[in-house]
Amino acid sequence: MQILILGASSQVGVSLARAFAPGNTLWLLGRDRSKLDQAVQAALSAGATRCSALTIDLGEIRDASTALAGLGDGPLDLIIDAASASSSLRDSEVPAGAMQRLVLADVASRVPLMEALLARQPQPPAIIVISTVLARLRSPDRLVYSALKQLLESYYQRLAAERPRLRLLVVTVGTVIDPLRPSEKPVRLAAAVLQAFSEGRTSLFFGGIGKIYLALFYLQPLVFFAVTRLQRALRGRR
């Protein structure tokens, strides 16, 4: 397969490159050249037939076709979107002046980029998008990240709806992966993504704590309704 990975210079991106490497050709996109070089070596060591890197900052893309000029001419079989500029930022750490760049990097740049990529393909490639449980929960201090991930996921869902032959796998991460603390979580996540893709699945939820949060979130209206009814019943007895 010919595989393109966005955000390949992150821990998750490197782990995905390594997991999907055996027997495949990989194109790795990211903004950190030194980490991209490490990802290339990791992919080649894991059995990639070929692996190349393109240094691209999604927050600075002005022309998608120019940005992808270094990409090979062969058709892509799979695009993995693991890029995020806001994943490590809490709302208090996002200056108002940086909002435009985050919107561009995490959502707006994907539209011309994906359109340019899809225009080059004889048939739509499969797409894996790495999302987060925060796209469904309203975390008080991560509203910026949550909103951007929700918008990105919605964009890919619309792409899949408009192109019936496009296969989409949405991966919801429900655990904290700290970019400053190396751990085995990215490796386990990448293995789970590879298995889900191999099985032809359209969704994957990774992380037990996220499932608990999500369950509590959906149970919240029911709990509120039950408490309200109980309060009314108690008031009626007085």
Residue pairs with C-beta under 8 A, 6 or more apart in sequence:
1 20
1 23
1 24
1 25
1 77
1 78
2 24
2 25
2 27
2 72
2 74
2 75
2 76
2 77
2 78
3 20
3 24
3 25
3 26
3 27
3 76
3 77
3 78
3 79
3 80
4 26
4 27
4 29
4 71
4 76
4 78
4 79
4 80
4 117
4 125
5 13
5 16
5 17
5 20
5 26
5 27
5 28
5 29
5 79
5 80
5 82
6 13
6 29
6 30
6 58
6 79
6 80
6 81
6 82
6 83
7 13
7 29
7 30
7 81
7 82
7 83
7 84
7 130
8 14
8 16
8 17
8 28
8 29
8 30
8 36
8 39
8 53
8 82
9 28
9 30
9 31
9 32
9 33
9 35
9 36
9 39
10 30
10 35
10 82
10 83
10 84
10 179
11 177
11 179
11 182
11 186
12 82
12 130
12 177
12 186
12 189
12 190
13 28
13 30
13 39
13 82
13 83
14 35
14 38
14 39
14 42
14 186
15 186
15 187
15 189
15 190
16 80
16 82
16 190
16 193
17 26
17 28
17 39
17 40
17 42
17 43
17 46
17 48
17 51
18 42
18 43
18 45
18 46
18 187
18 190
19 46
19 187
19 190
19 191
19 193
19 194
20 26
20 78
20 80
20 190
20 194
21 42
21 43
21 44
21 46
21 47
21 48
21 51
22 46
22 47
22 48
23 47
23 48
23 49
24 48
24 49
25 48
25 49
25 50
25 51
25 72
25 74
26 43
26 48
26 50
26 51
26 52
27 51
27 52
27 53
27 54
27 71
27 72
27 76
28 36
28 39
28 40
28 43
28 51
28 52
28 53
28 54
29 53
29 54
29 56
29 83
30 36
30 39
30 53
30 55
30 56
30 83
31 55
31 56
31 57
31 58
31 59
32 55
33 53
33 55
36 53
36 55
37 53
39 53
40 51
40 52
40 53
43 51
44 51
52 70
52 72
54 67
54 68
54 70
54 71
56 67
57 105
58 83
58 85
58 104
58 105
58 106
58 109
58 110
58 113
59 85
59 101
59 102
59 104
59 105
59 109
61 67
61 104
61 109
61 112
61 113
63 112
64 109
64 112
64 113
64 115
64 116
65 116
67 113
68 113
68 116
68 117
73 120
75 120
75 121
75 122
75 123
75 125
76 117
76 120
76 121
76 125
77 125
77 126
78 125
78 126
78 127
78 128
78 197
79 114
79 117
79 125
79 126
79 127
79 128
80 127
80 128
80 130
80 193
81 110
81 127
81 128
81 129
81 130
81 152
81 156
82 130
83 105
83 106
84 105
84 106
84 130
84 145
84 148
84 149
85 101
85 102
85 105
85 106
86 94
86 102
86 105
86 106
86 144
86 145
86 148
87 132
87 145
87 179
88 179
88 180
89 102
89 144
89 145
90 141
90 142
91 141
91 142
91 143
91 144
92 141
94 102
94 144
99 144
102 144
102 148
103 148
106 148
106 149
106 152
107 148
107 151
107 152
107 155
110 152
110 155
111 155
114 159
117 125
118 124
118 125
118 163
123 165
124 163
124 165
124 166
124 167
125 166
126 166
126 167
126 168
126 169
126 197
127 156
127 159
127 160
127 166
127 167
127 168
127 169
128 168
128 169
128 171
128 193
128 197
129 152
129 153
129 156
129 168
129 169
129 170
129 171
130 171
130 173
130 193
131 149
131 152
131 153
131 170
131 171
131 172
131 173
132 145
132 146
132 149
132 172
132 173
132 174
133 172
133 173
133 174
133 205
133 207
133 210
133 213
133 214
134 142
134 145
134 146
134 149
135 146
135 149
135 150
135 153
135 172
136 150
136 172
136 214
136 217
137 146
137 213
137 214
137 217
138 146
139 146
153 170
156 168
156 170
157 168
157 170
159 166
159 168
160 166
160 167
160 168
167 200
167 202
168 202
169 193
169 196
169 197
169 201
169 202
169 203
169 204
170 202
170 203
170 204
171 189
171 193
171 196
171 203
171 204
171 206
172 203
172 204
172 205
172 206
172 210
173 189
173 206
173 207
173 210
174 205
174 206
174 207
174 208
174 209
174 210
174 211
174 213
174 214
175 185
175 206
175 207
175 208
175 209
175 210
177 183
177 185
177 186
177 189
188 206
189 206
192 204
192 206
193 204
193 206
196 204
205 211
